[in-house]
Amino acid sequence: MFTKMSLMIFTLFFVSSALTAQTPTKWRGENNNGIYNETGLLKEWPANGPEILWHFDGLGEGHSSPSFANGVIYVSTMIDSIGYIYVLSQDGKLKWKAPYGKEFFNSYPGARTSPVIVGDLLYIYSGKGVLTCMSATDGEIKWTKDSFNDFDGKNITWGVTETVAVNGDLVYVTPGGKKNNVVALNRFNGDLVWSSEGEGELSAYCSPLLVELPARTLFVTMTADHILGIDAATGEMLWAYPQTNRWKVHANTPVFYDGGLFCFSGYGQGGVRLDLAEDGASVKKVWFKTELDSRMGGIVVVDGYLYGSGDKARQWRCVDWKTGEEKYVSKEIGKGVVIYADGMLYCYSDKGELALVEATPEGFNLISKTKVELGTAQHWAHPVINNGRLFVRHGDVLIAYKIK
């Protein structure tokens, strides 16, 4: 028989499990910021790199990262111009795959965005501008919206690249139309809930950020020439801050830290640190740094310091969050992607270098380095840490490294 205490524990466990099941997966970790909250990870790798637990070959074409939910691994990819979701077991075996429609197969072909899973539903936005809701258990398509035909959007040079955000019953996407610049849809049926004209600019390869504030949830993204702050519940545009570069490419998700935002883009543009009003209704420039111009490699903020590499400024840098003061510059590895966990930076360069670097403003302390030899095409996908493993997608191969 259940005692009252047993019943209470069971109820709490059930509620907790239900809430967890309905928590959306997010691009670049649980807080959209490249920080992975795992501990007990290796502080140094073996001489030939961390052990490869398994690798899945024949994945197809793409630059997206894997997503983890429901005890399995979801990966978007493209085969013969068709986008697919592959679902793998935790030991790297294919469980099932399902098509979601045409993918971007022109320049740099392949799937660009990571699937977002919420319970038994999955959302994938193709490089052709189609948002598809699928069953997360078997891939059945529930609904689709064509952001170009349904919402007056327009594609961009290298195909839209936006891992969508989900908040409650809403899924957000940026068609980049004059009228429907940013939209929120009912995630269960795809119906339009609100539309924002934004600045009427094209989208800019940006995956958005949702910031939970006491007064509101703030939706932050970048379009061709501006950073936008939008009320996530109503669609009211609260502010726009100018940010552009030669090609109008802003492929990095903004970072929220200590009440402020850092928004940055490549081709020599750099990044701006903004103070955010307590209610999210306005922003104010604090400092700007041209050299923090990562094109699409992201950045992390750890204990008040930003870490990342540049694009035109190819070096790796550490910069003080409050002041913008540069703490170090390093050319020890090529420019690329950065994530963080358990005191260490995980750097993946566009040359295929995979490096373990101590996260300290004292200097670029390179502890271990290896080379990603498996896979195809560009070394662009953002690595993911999950359950003591480092996952690196390189074109047609997904690699699981043991880092614990």
Secondary structure, 3 states (H helix, E strand, C coil): CCCHHHHHHHHHHHHHHHHHHCCCCCCCCCCCCCECCCCCCCCCCCCCCCCEEEEECCCCEECCCCEEECCEEEEEEEECCEEEEEEECCCCCEEEEEEEEECCCCCCCCECCCCEEECCEEEEECCCCEEEEEECCCCCEEEEEECCCCCCCCCCCCCCCCCCEEECCEEEECCCCCCCCEEEEECCCCCEEEEECCCCCCECCCCCEEEECCCCEEEEEEECCEEEEEECCCCCEEEEEECCCCCCCCCCCCEEECCEEEEEECCCCEEEEEEECCCCCCEEEEEEECCCCCCCCCCEEECCEEEEECCCCCCEEEEECCCCCEEEEECCCCCEEEEEECCEEEEEECCCEEEEEECCCCCCEEEEEEECCCCCCCCCCCCEEECCEEEEEECCEEEEEECC
